[in-house]
């Protein structure tokens, strides 16, 4: 009986020691080491890839933002502010309905199949809106030239970048709304276009937040 109690006690003590050691190792030392390395080697990325303008943080390079006009009374969806370059649609986003203490967006895709009638209708409506919003006198937008990212959301709904084709499609509208020369806005898009990673991975993209910050600076200079 005494041997059984002693063996049980030794096993419990061994288990407790293992728990304490692993807690300190995995719950304290390892997180501190990873955090220290991240802050030392990649501090910008470790702190959320924040982007600053005018002396304050205005967003993250990893999370897309919308540029909308203030919603009017009774308006279900805010209209886009056409002075700015617009991001991809964010149809997959949903509002937080569980913990209503915080106003959050739930990231995600629509999960609708390519032949889903609802998705097809949304894409057609989005294309019509892109054509209407970006057509300027003497330069109507050809519906066949509207890129896919202009009418479909990304898998997360938070994609911060758009294709150079979609950015170029918006150039004339942005130039007209801000009383700028088309060539100046085209040059802005070119300057803000990021190439493929390592020269061959992925596709060129334009970060909309950085592009609009540069646009704001250009408009400020007149």
N, C-alpha and C positions, 0 to 999 in steps of 0.2 A: 504493500500500500504506500509506504514511505517512498520507495523507489519510483512508483508511478507519479506521485506528486512532484518529486524532485525532477523527473524527466519533463513533466509538463511545464514546470517553472522554468527549466533551462530553455525549452523551446519557445516559451513566451518571451523570455528575456532576449533570446537571439532574434526573434521576430521584431521586437521593439527596437533593438539596436539597428537592425537592417532598415527599419522604417525611418529612424532618426537620421541615419547616415544618408539614405537616398533622398530624404526630404531636404537636407542641407545641400547635398550635391546637385540634385535636379531642380529643386525649388528655389535655391538661393544662389549658389556659386555659378551654375551653368547660365541662368538668365543674366546675372551680372556680367559674366564673361562675354556673352553674345552682345549685350547692350554696349559694353565698353568697346568691343571690336567695331561694332556698327557705327558708334559715335566717332571713333577714331579714324576709320577708313572711309565710311560713306555717311557723313553727318547729314547732308542734304536729303538723301533718300530715307535715312533712318527717322527723320523728323517729318515725314509725310510729303516730301517733294513740294514744299510750299513755294508759292510764287508771290512776290511782293510788288506793289506799285504804289507810288505816292507815299512811301514810308509805312505802309501797312500791308498785312497779308490779305490777298484778295482771292486766294483759292489754291488748289493743288494741281500740279501738272498731270496727275493721274486720274482726276475726277472731272467729268464734263459739267458745264453749267449752261443754263438757258439764259437767253437775252430777250426778255419779254417786256411788253408795256404793262403798266399797272392795270389789273383787271377792273373793268367797269362793273357797276352794280348789275347783278343778274347774269353776268357773263360767266359761263362754265369754264372756259379755257382762255387764258390770257393770249392776246395776239402777239406775234413776234415783233420785236423792235427792229425794224428793217434798216436802221442806221448801222447795225452791227452784223458781223458774220455770224451765221447761225450754225449750231452744232447738228449732230445727227438726231433723229427722233428718239424719244425715250419712252416708247410705248410699253416696255416691260416693267416700268417702275410702278410700285403700288405704295399707298400710304400705310403707316404703321397703325394697325387697329387693335393691337394686343395691349401694349403699354402706352396708354394715351397721355402719360405724364410728359413724354417727349414728342416733339414733332419730327418724325423721321421718314425717310424714303426707304423702301425695301427694294434692293437691287434684284434684277432678274430679267429674263427674256419672256416674250409672249407665249412661247412653246406652241405656237400655232403652226400647223403643217403648211407647206408651200402652196397647196391647193385649197386651203381653208378659205371659205367665202368671206369671212370677216377680215382676214389678213389681206386678201386680194382687194377688198373694198378700201381698206386703210391705205394700202400702197397707191391705189389709183387716186384717192383723195389727196394723199401727200404729194404725188407727182403734179397734180393739177395746181396745188398751192405753190409748189416750187416754181412752176412755169409762170404763174400769175405774179408772184412776189418779185421774181428776178427779171421779168421782161421790162425793158425800158424803151421809150420811144425810139424807133429805128433799129432796135436790137431785140426782137422777140426771142425767147428761149425755145429751142427745138425740143419737144418732149423726148425724142429719141436720144438726146444728149444728156439727159438727167442721170447722174450716176446712182448706183444702187444704194450707197450710203446716205444719199439725200432723202431716201424714202423708207429706209428700214433701220430699226434700232440695232444696237450691238447686243451681244449675249448678256451683258450686264446692265445695259441701259445707261451706263455711266461713261461710255467711251469719250475721252477728252479730245480725240483727234478726228479730222475728216480727211478725205482724199484731196490731193491737189486739184483734181478735176472739179470737185464740188466747191472748193474755195474759189477757183477761177470762174466758175459759173456765177458766183455771187459778186464778182468784182464790179461790174457796171452798176448794179443796184447800189452797192455800198458807196461807190464813187459819186453817184448822182445824189444820194441822200446826204452825203457829207460835203458836197460841193468841192470835190477833189478831182484831179485829173485821173483818167483811167490808168495811164501808164504808171502813175505813182502808186496806185493801189495794187496793180499787177506786180510791181517791184517788191512791195511789202509782202505779198503772198510768197513770192520767190524766196525772199530772205527768211521767211518763217517756215519754209518747207524742210522737214527732216528726211534725210535719205534712208535707205535700207540699213539695218544694223549690220555692221562689219562689211557693208557693201553688197550683201546678197541675201540677208535674212529679212523676211517681211516685205512690206510695201512702203513707199514714201507716204508721209502723213504731215498734216498741218495741225498743230495744237491751237485750238480755237481761242483759248484764254490768252495765250501769249500773242496770238495774232491781233486780238481785239485790244490788248494793252498797247501794242505798237500802233494800232490804228488810232487809239485815243491820243497818243503822243503826237501823231502826225496831224490830227485835226487840231490839237492844241497849238501846234506851231503855225497852222494855217497853210 
